[in-house]
Amino acid sequence: MDDRFLTSLVNIIKKRYCDYQFTVKVLAEAAGICVSYLEEKLHAKYGTFPQELIETVRISEALKIIAANNEKNFYEISKAVGYKNPKAMRLAFKRRLGVTPDFCRSLINSEQGLQKNNRRSVGWLRRVAFEV
């Protein structure tokens, strides 16, 4: 397994993350390998599991929506990025980032205000949103 394979996995996820029925099994089938091989190799080489990779892409996309559109509610955002409901998205945010989507929105709003005043921005949130 090499970086091209990881890139192909991320590309598969980015094409299908918005489907809440997109699972590790579906990812493995799309990649043409079995689930156990996918999990074993991804964890051995990158220290992550397929579900974590899917969740990272979904959270990254949710953060992009939050940053771009302050008017969308969390129900709409959760549906757009493949979560069944806002609670599932909230739990994913807490698990991966240690904060809630509400907190991220308030940081983005305060960052936009800080940028207007030429003060230091909240760079960690932007890096998370665009790292995948």
Residue frames as a rotation matrix with the C-alpha (Angstrom) as fourth column:
MET 1
0.582 0.813 0.000 0.00
0.813 -0.582 0.000 0.00
0.000 0.000 -1.000 0.00
ASP 2
-0.576 -0.812 0.095 1.44
0.816 -0.577 0.012 3.38
0.045 0.085 0.995 -0.95
ASP 3
-0.680 0.266 -0.684 0.46
0.102 -0.888 -0.448 7.03
-0.726 -0.374 0.576 -0.92
ARG 4
-0.831 0.426 -0.359 -1.32
-0.476 -0.209 0.854 6.65
0.289 0.880 0.377 -4.25
PHE 5
-0.519 0.659 -0.544 -3.57
0.548 0.745 0.380 4.10
0.655 -0.101 -0.749 -2.61
LEU 6
-0.479 0.320 -0.818 -4.34
0.733 -0.367 -0.573 6.46
-0.484 -0.873 -0.059 0.27
THR 7
-0.820 0.150 -0.552 -5.05
-0.345 -0.900 0.267 9.21
-0.457 0.410 0.790 -2.27
SER 8
-0.739 0.578 -0.347 -7.40
-0.161 0.348 0.924 6.91
0.654 0.738 -0.164 -4.15
LEU 9
-0.443 0.584 -0.681 -9.22
0.871 0.460 -0.172 6.06
0.212 -0.669 -0.712 -0.90
VAL 10
-0.575 0.195 -0.794 -9.64
0.317 -0.842 -0.436 9.74
-0.754 -0.503 0.423 -0.08
ASN 11
-0.875 0.248 -0.415 -10.91
-0.483 -0.484 0.729 10.38
-0.020 0.839 0.544 -3.62
ILE 12
-0.591 0.693 -0.413 -13.48
0.392 0.694 0.603 7.58
0.705 0.195 -0.682 -3.26
ILE 13
-0.374 0.428 -0.823 -14.58
0.890 -0.081 -0.448 9.02
-0.259 -0.900 -0.350 0.08
LYS 14
-0.749 0.037 -0.661 -14.82
-0.026 -0.999 -0.026 12.57
-0.662 -0.002 0.750 -1.29
LYS 15
-0.843 0.463 -0.274 -17.10
-0.327 -0.037 0.944 11.36
0.427 0.885 0.183 -4.07
ARG 16
-0.199 0.799 -0.568 -19.45
0.202 0.600 0.774 9.49
0.959 0.039 -0.281 -1.72
TYR 17
-0.913 -0.270 -0.305 -19.15
0.331 -0.052 -0.942 10.93
0.238 -0.962 0.137 1.81
CYS 18
-0.731 0.650 0.208 -22.52
-0.676 -0.731 -0.091 12.70
0.093 -0.207 0.974 1.59
ASP 19
0.118 0.738 -0.664 -24.36
-0.391 0.649 0.652 9.35
0.913 0.182 0.366 1.53
TYR 20
0.089 -0.073 0.993 -25.03
-0.996 -0.030 0.087 8.39
0.024 -0.997 -0.075 5.14
GLN 21
0.903 0.249 0.350 -25.06
-0.264 0.965 -0.005 4.74
-0.339 -0.088 0.937 4.03
PHE 22
0.504 -0.823 -0.262 -21.44
-0.330 0.096 -0.939 5.04
0.798 0.560 -0.223 2.85
THR 23
0.909 -0.142 0.392 -19.57
-0.322 0.358 0.876 2.64
-0.265 -0.923 0.279 5.12
VAL 24
-0.093 -0.985 0.143 -16.18
-0.743 0.165 0.649 0.99
-0.663 -0.046 -0.747 5.41
LYS 25
-0.099 0.128 0.987 -17.62
0.349 0.933 -0.086 -2.01
-0.932 0.336 -0.137 3.57
VAL 26
0.869 0.452 0.201 -18.72
0.363 -0.306 -0.880 0.19
-0.336 0.838 -0.430 0.66
LEU 27
0.596 -0.735 -0.323 -15.29
-0.740 -0.659 0.134 1.88
-0.311 0.159 -0.937 0.65
ALA 28
-0.276 -0.719 0.637 -13.52
-0.375 0.691 0.618 -1.49
-0.885 -0.068 -0.461 0.54
GLU 29
0.261 0.464 0.847 -15.74
0.607 0.603 -0.518 -2.69
-0.751 0.649 -0.124 -2.30
ALA 30
0.982 0.113 -0.154 -15.09
-0.027 -0.718 -0.696 0.50
-0.189 0.687 -0.702 -4.27
ALA 31
0.281 -0.955 -0.092 -11.34
-0.895 -0.296 0.333 0.04
-0.345 -0.011 -0.939 -3.71
GLY 32
0.510 0.011 -0.860 -11.55
-0.590 0.732 -0.340 -3.60
0.626 0.681 0.380 -4.76
ILE 33
-0.645 -0.716 -0.267 -10.27
-0.235 0.518 -0.822 -5.10
0.727 -0.468 -0.503 -1.51
CYS 34
0.130 0.694 -0.708 -11.76
0.622 0.499 0.603 -6.77
0.772 -0.519 -0.367 1.55
VAL 35
0.776 0.304 0.553 -12.56
-0.170 -0.744 0.646 -4.82
0.608 -0.595 -0.526 4.71
SER 36
0.892 -0.437 -0.119 -10.04
0.281 0.328 0.902 -6.62
-0.355 -0.838 0.415 6.91
TYR 37
0.073 -0.893 0.445 -7.18
0.997 0.056 -0.050 -5.96
0.020 0.447 0.894 4.46
LEU 38
0.212 0.100 0.972 -8.18
0.339 -0.941 0.023 -2.30
0.917 0.324 -0.233 4.20
GLU 39
0.940 0.204 0.274 -8.31
-0.178 -0.392 0.903 -1.89
0.291 -0.897 -0.332 7.98
GLU 40
0.699 -0.712 -0.065 -5.05
0.585 0.517 0.625 -3.74
-0.412 -0.475 0.778 8.56
LYS 41
-0.046 -0.782 0.621 -3.01
0.978 -0.161 -0.130 -1.89
0.201 0.602 0.773 5.94
LEU 42
0.345 0.238 0.908 -4.43
0.198 -0.964 0.177 1.54
0.918 0.119 -0.379 6.63
HIS 43
0.989 0.042 0.144 -3.74
-0.132 -0.211 0.968 1.18
0.071 -0.977 -0.203 10.33
ALA 44
0.546 -0.837 0.039 -0.27
0.743 0.505 0.439 -0.33
-0.387 -0.211 0.897 9.87
LYS 45
-0.180 -0.678 0.713 0.96
0.930 -0.353 -0.101 2.34
0.320 0.645 0.694 7.46
TYR 46
-0.341 0.119 0.932 -0.94
0.130 -0.976 0.172 5.47
0.931 0.180 0.318 8.58
GLY 47
-0.957 -0.077 -0.281 -2.10
0.279 0.029 -0.960 4.71
0.082 -0.997 -0.007 12.13
THR 48
-0.547 0.834 -0.078 -5.75
-0.757 -0.532 -0.380 5.25
-0.358 -0.149 0.922 11.27
PHE 49
-0.587 0.472 0.658 -8.77
0.427 0.871 -0.244 3.15
-0.688 0.137 -0.713 10.46
PRO 50
-0.737 0.301 0.605 -11.10
0.588 -0.154 0.794 3.55
0.333 0.941 -0.063 7.46
GLN 51
0.327 0.929 -0.172 -13.98
0.901 -0.252 0.353 4.87
0.285 -0.270 -0.920 9.58
GLU 52
0.184 -0.350 -0.919 -11.71
0.571 -0.722 0.389 7.58
-0.800 -0.596 0.067 10.98
LEU 53
-0.847 -0.514 0.133 -10.71
0.373 -0.398 0.838 8.57
-0.378 0.760 0.529 7.45
ILE 54
-0.319 0.832 0.454 -14.36
0.757 -0.065 0.650 8.80
0.570 0.551 -0.609 6.38
GLU 55
0.522 0.540 -0.660 -15.18
0.846 -0.427 0.320 10.82
-0.109 -0.726 -0.679 9.48
THR 56
-0.292 -0.723 -0.627 -12.25
0.509 -0.672 0.538 13.19
-0.810 -0.162 0.564 8.88
VAL 57
-0.881 0.026 0.473 -13.46
0.440 -0.326 0.837 13.93
0.176 0.945 0.276 5.36
ARG 58
0.076 0.994 0.074 -17.02
0.819 -0.105 0.564 14.50
0.568 0.018 -0.823 6.58
ILE 59
0.425 0.035 -0.904 -15.90
0.754 -0.566 0.333 16.85
-0.500 -0.824 -0.267 9.33
SER 60
-0.663 -0.725 -0.188 -13.63
0.450 -0.585 0.675 18.72
-0.599 0.363 0.714 6.96
GLU 61
-0.672 0.489 0.556 -16.50
0.524 -0.216 0.824 19.20
0.523 0.845 -0.112 4.52
ALA 62
0.390 0.826 -0.408 -18.84
0.884 -0.211 0.417 20.27
0.258 -0.523 -0.812 7.34
LEU 63
0.024 -0.469 -0.883 -16.31
0.638 -0.673 0.375 22.88
-0.770 -0.572 0.283 8.44
LYS 64
-0.901 -0.327 0.286 -16.10
0.418 -0.473 0.776 24.20
-0.119 0.818 0.563 4.90
ILE 65
-0.173 0.925 0.338 -19.90
0.677 -0.138 0.723 24.58
0.716 0.354 -0.602 4.81
ILE 66
0.465 0.314 -0.828 -19.94
0.865 -0.362 0.348 26.24
-0.191 -0.878 -0.439 8.23
ALA 67
-0.395 -0.728 -0.560 -17.25
0.523 -0.680 0.514 28.69
-0.755 -0.090 0.649 7.11
ALA 68
-0.933 -0.025 0.358 -18.93
0.343 -0.354 0.870 29.45
0.105 0.935 0.339 3.80
ASN 69
-0.305 0.923 0.235 -22.55
-0.017 -0.252 0.968 29.69
0.952 0.291 0.092 4.92
ASN 70
-0.985 -0.109 0.135 -23.44
-0.121 -0.129 -0.984 30.93
0.125 -0.986 0.114 8.38
GLU 71
-0.328 0.943 0.056 -27.15
-0.944 -0.330 0.032 30.64
0.049 -0.042 0.998 7.57
LYS 72
-0.039 0.315 -0.948 -27.31
-0.329 0.892 0.310 26.84
0.944 0.324 0.069 7.21
ASN 73
0.474 0.238 0.848 -28.53
-0.880 0.105 0.463 25.05
0.021 -0.966 0.259 10.28
PHE 74
-0.467 -0.785 0.408 -26.80
-0.810 0.565 0.159 21.97
-0.355 -0.256 -0.899 11.64
TYR 75
0.236 0.607 0.759 -29.55
-0.047 0.787 -0.615 19.66
-0.971 0.109 0.214 10.42
GLU 76
0.952 0.129 -0.278 -28.91
-0.261 -0.131 -0.956 20.77
-0.160 0.983 -0.091 6.83
ILE 77
0.163 -0.975 -0.151 -25.15
-0.975 -0.135 -0.178 20.54
0.153 0.176 -0.972 7.26
SER 78
-0.316 -0.280 0.906 -25.29
-0.576 0.816 0.051 17.08
-0.754 -0.506 -0.419 8.84
LYS 79
0.605 0.605 0.518 -27.42
0.097 0.590 -0.802 15.77
-0.790 0.535 0.298 5.95
ALA 80
0.869 -0.264 -0.418 -25.11
-0.493 -0.411 -0.767 17.39
0.030 0.873 -0.487 3.38
VAL 81
-0.066 -0.997 -0.048 -22.02
-0.961 0.076 -0.266 15.62
0.269 0.028 -0.963 4.75
GLY 82
-0.217 -0.005 -0.976 -23.48
-0.326 0.943 0.068 12.16
0.920 0.333 -0.206 5.32
TYR 83
-0.998 -0.014 0.054 -24.70
-0.056 0.307 -0.950 12.10
-0.003 -0.951 -0.308 8.90
LYS 84
-0.451 0.889 -0.079 -28.20
0.771 0.433 0.467 10.89
0.449 0.149 -0.881 9.68
ASN 85
0.712 0.702 0.018 -28.80
0.562 -0.585 0.585 13.74
0.421 -0.407 -0.811 12.10
PRO 86
0.453 -0.540 0.709 -27.09
-0.403 -0.834 -0.378 16.64
0.796 -0.115 -0.595 13.88
LYS 87
0.781 -0.152 0.606 -26.47
-0.565 0.241 0.789 14.54
-0.266 -0.959 0.102 16.99
ALA 88
0.773 -0.519 0.366 -24.32
0.571 0.820 -0.042 12.09
-0.278 0.241 0.930 15.04
MET 89
0.436 -0.615 0.657 -22.36
0.412 -0.513 -0.753 14.99
0.800 0.599 0.030 13.55
ARG 90
0.612 -0.156 0.775 -21.97
-0.635 -0.681 0.364 16.61
0.471 -0.715 -0.516 16.96
LEU 91
0.856 -0.285 0.431 -20.60
-0.130 0.688 0.714 13.38
-0.500 -0.668 0.552 18.43
ALA 92
0.616 -0.651 0.442 -18.14
0.772 0.390 -0.501 13.06
0.154 0.651 0.744 15.53
PHE 93
0.444 -0.434 0.784 -16.91
-0.081 -0.891 -0.448 16.63
0.892 0.136 -0.431 16.08
LYS 94
0.717 -0.139 0.683 -16.44
-0.697 -0.155 0.700 15.95
0.008 -0.978 -0.208 19.79
ARG 95
0.841 -0.373 0.393 -14.61
0.262 0.915 0.307 12.69
-0.474 -0.155 0.867 19.06
ARG 96
0.444 -0.675 0.589 -12.27
0.861 0.139 -0.490 14.08
0.249 0.725 0.642 16.36
LEU 97
-0.021 -0.436 0.900 -11.81
0.269 -0.869 -0.415 17.74
0.963 0.233 0.135 17.37
GLY 98
-0.596 -0.166 -0.786 -12.82
0.787 0.072 -0.612 17.84
0.158 -0.983 0.088 21.00
VAL 99
-0.826 0.374 -0.422 -15.32
-0.191 -0.890 -0.414 20.63
-0.530 -0.261 0.807 20.31
THR 100
-0.018 0.918 0.396 -18.87
0.545 0.341 -0.766 20.95
-0.838 0.202 -0.506 19.00
PRO 101
-0.244 0.026 0.969 -19.99
0.939 -0.242 0.243 22.31
0.241 0.970 0.034 15.61
ASP 102
0.818 0.572 0.055 -21.51
0.524 -0.783 0.336 25.26
0.235 -0.246 -0.940 17.51
PHE 103
0.536 -0.705 -0.463 -18.13
0.249 -0.392 0.886 26.08
-0.806 -0.590 -0.035 18.98
CYS 104
-0.403 -0.680 0.612 -16.51
0.783 0.089 0.616 25.84
-0.474 0.727 0.497 15.53
ARG 105
0.218 0.566 0.795 -19.12
0.850 -0.511 0.130 28.21
0.479 0.648 -0.592 14.11
SER 106
0.953 0.133 -0.274 -18.49
0.268 -0.792 0.548 30.71
-0.144 -0.595 -0.790 16.90
LEU 107
0.089 -0.988 -0.129 -14.73
0.407 -0.083 0.910 30.46
-0.909 -0.133 0.394 16.26
ILE 108
-0.358 -0.170 0.918 -15.24
0.933 -0.053 0.355 31.04
-0.012 0.984 0.178 12.56
ASN 109
0.631 0.659 0.409 -17.46
0.636 -0.741 0.212 34.02
0.444 0.127 -0.887 13.29
SER 110
0.827 -0.379 -0.416 -14.93
0.123 -0.600 0.791 35.45
-0.549 -0.704 -0.449 15.76
GLU 111
-0.174 -0.913 0.370 -12.09
0.687 0.157 0.710 34.74
-0.706 0.377 0.599 13.30
GLN 112
0.018 0.245 0.969 -13.88
0.920 -0.383 0.080 36.74
0.391 0.891 -0.232 10.62
GLY 113
0.942 0.329 0.061 -14.27
0.265 -0.845 0.463 39.56
0.204 -0.420 -0.884 13.13
LEU 114
0.489 -0.839 -0.239 -10.63
0.277 -0.111 0.955 39.29
-0.827 -0.533 0.178 14.14
GLN 115
-0.224 -0.576 0.786 -9.50
0.938 0.090 0.334 39.43
-0.264 0.812 0.520 10.51
LYS 116
0.530 0.481 0.699 -11.46
0.655 -0.755 0.023 42.64
0.539 0.446 -0.715 10.03
ASN 117
0.984 -0.165 0.066 -9.51
-0.165 -0.715 0.679 44.09
-0.065 -0.679 -0.731 12.94
ASN 118
0.425 -0.867 -0.262 -6.17
-0.422 0.066 -0.904 42.73
0.801 0.495 -0.338 11.64
ARG 119
0.177 -0.333 0.926 -5.71
-0.944 0.209 0.255 40.50
-0.278 -0.920 -0.277 14.68
ARG 120
-0.819 -0.573 0.025 -4.47
-0.558 0.805 0.203 36.95
-0.136 0.152 -0.979 14.88
SER 121
0.082 0.883 -0.463 -6.85
-0.897 0.268 0.353 34.39
0.435 0.386 0.813 13.35
VAL 122
0.279 0.113 0.954 -7.84
-0.637 0.765 0.096 30.93
-0.719 -0.634 0.285 14.54
GLY 123
-0.139 -0.483 -0.865 -5.56
-0.988 0.129 0.086 29.02
0.070 0.866 -0.495 12.19
TRP 124
-0.851 -0.233 0.470 -5.97
-0.329 0.935 -0.132 25.53
-0.409 -0.266 -0.873 13.66
LEU 125
0.039 0.951 0.308 -9.61
-0.010 0.308 -0.951 25.37
-0.999 0.034 0.022 12.60
ARG 126
0.552 0.100 -0.828 -8.79
-0.770 -0.318 -0.553 26.38
-0.319 0.943 -0.098 9.04
ARG 127
-0.515 -0.815 -0.265 -6.03
-0.857 0.499 0.131 23.73
0.026 0.295 -0.955 8.89
VAL 128
-0.635 0.358 0.684 -8.45
-0.053 0.864 -0.501 21.02
-0.770 -0.355 -0.530 10.05
ALA 129
0.380 0.910 -0.162 -11.04
-0.205 -0.088 -0.975 22.05
-0.902 0.404 0.153 7.50
PHE 130
0.761 -0.075 -0.644 -8.67
-0.646 -0.182 -0.742 21.93
-0.061 0.980 -0.187 4.57
GLU 131
-0.168 -0.919 0.358 -6.15
-0.826 0.329 0.458 19.22
-0.539 -0.218 -0.814 5.50
VAL 132
-0.101 0.182 0.978 -7.94
0.188 0.969 -0.161 16.35
-0.977 0.167 -0.132 3.77
